[in-house]
Amino acid sequence: MPALDLIRPSVTAMRVIASVNAEFARELKLPPHIRSLGLISADSDDVTYIAADEATKQAMVEVVYGRSLYAGAGTRPVTDCR
C-alpha cells in the first residue's frame, strides 16, 4: 500500500489587530464582544481550518470569519468540494 505524500503548508500572511476599528468590525459583522483579531492566510486552507479548530480548544478564542479561496491551484480545497 503506497504511503500518502506529506503536505507541508506555509503561512503566507499573518496579522494581529489589537483594537479593531468599529467600521471594520461592522463590515465583518463581528459580535460586539470581539475587540481584537488574529488574521492568518496559508497555502493550504484545510490545514488552516484544523489549526483554527485546535486554537479554539487551547485558548479563549473564537473563529468568527473563515473563507476558502480557490485561485487556480492544482487542486481545489477539500472544504470546497461539492
C-alpha positions as CSV (number, residue, x, y, z in Angstrom):
1,M,0.0,0.0,0.0
2,P,1.6,3.3,-1.0
3,A,2.2,6.0,1.6
4,L,0.5,9.3,1.2
5,D,2.6,12.3,0.3
6,L,3.2,14.7,3.2
7,I,1.8,18.1,2.6
8,R,3.7,20.9,4.3
9,P,1.6,24.1,4.2
10,S,3.1,27.6,4.6
11,V,1.7,30.6,6.3
12,T,1.5,33.3,3.6
13,A,0.3,36.2,5.7
14,M,-0.4,36.9,9.4
15,R,-1.6,40.0,11.2
16,V,-2.8,40.8,14.7
17,I,-5.2,43.8,15.2
18,A,-5.2,44.6,18.9
19,S,-8.1,47.0,18.7
20,V,-10.3,46.6,15.7
21,N,-11.9,49.7,14.1
22,A,-15.6,49.9,14.7
23,E,-16.3,50.3,10.9
24,F,-14.2,47.3,10.1
25,A,-16.0,45.3,12.8
26,R,-19.4,46.2,11.3
27,E,-18.2,45.2,7.8
28,L,-17.2,41.8,9.1
29,K,-20.4,41.5,11.2
30,L,-18.4,40.8,14.3
31,P,-20.2,40.2,17.6
32,P,-19.9,43.2,19.9
33,H,-17.6,41.4,22.4
34,I,-14.9,40.8,19.7
35,R,-12.3,43.6,20.0
36,S,-9.1,42.0,18.8
37,L,-8.4,40.0,15.7
38,G,-5.8,37.5,14.6
39,L,-5.7,37.1,10.8
40,I,-4.0,34.2,9.0
41,S,-3.7,33.1,5.4
42,A,-1.9,29.9,4.2
43,D,-1.4,28.0,1.0
44,S,-3.5,25.1,2.3
45,D,-6.9,26.1,3.7
46,D,-7.7,22.7,5.1
47,V,-4.7,22.7,7.4
48,T,-5.6,26.3,8.4
49,Y,-9.1,25.3,9.4
50,I,-7.7,22.5,11.5
51,A,-5.2,24.9,13.2
52,A,-8.1,27.3,13.9
53,D,-10.1,24.5,15.4
54,E,-7.2,23.5,17.6
55,A,-6.7,27.1,18.7
56,T,-10.3,27.3,20.0
57,K,-9.6,24.2,22.1
58,Q,-6.4,25.5,23.6
59,A,-7.2,29.2,24.3
60,M,-10.1,31.6,24.9
61,V,-10.6,32.4,21.2
62,E,-13.4,32.2,18.7
63,V,-13.3,31.7,14.9
64,V,-15.7,34.4,13.7
65,Y,-14.9,34.5,10.0
66,G,-13.4,31.8,7.8
67,R,-13.3,31.6,4.0
68,S,-11.6,29.4,1.4
69,L,-10.3,30.8,-1.9
70,Y,-9.7,28.8,-5.0
71,A,-7.3,30.8,-7.1
72,G,-6.2,28.3,-9.7
73,A,-4.1,25.9,-7.7
74,G,-3.6,22.4,-9.0
75,T,-6.4,21.1,-6.7
76,R,-9.3,22.8,-5.1
77,P,-9.6,22.6,-1.3
78,V,-11.4,19.7,0.3
79,T,-13.6,22.2,2.2
80,D,-14.8,23.4,-1.2
81,C,-15.8,20.0,-2.7
82,R,-19.4,19.8,-3.7
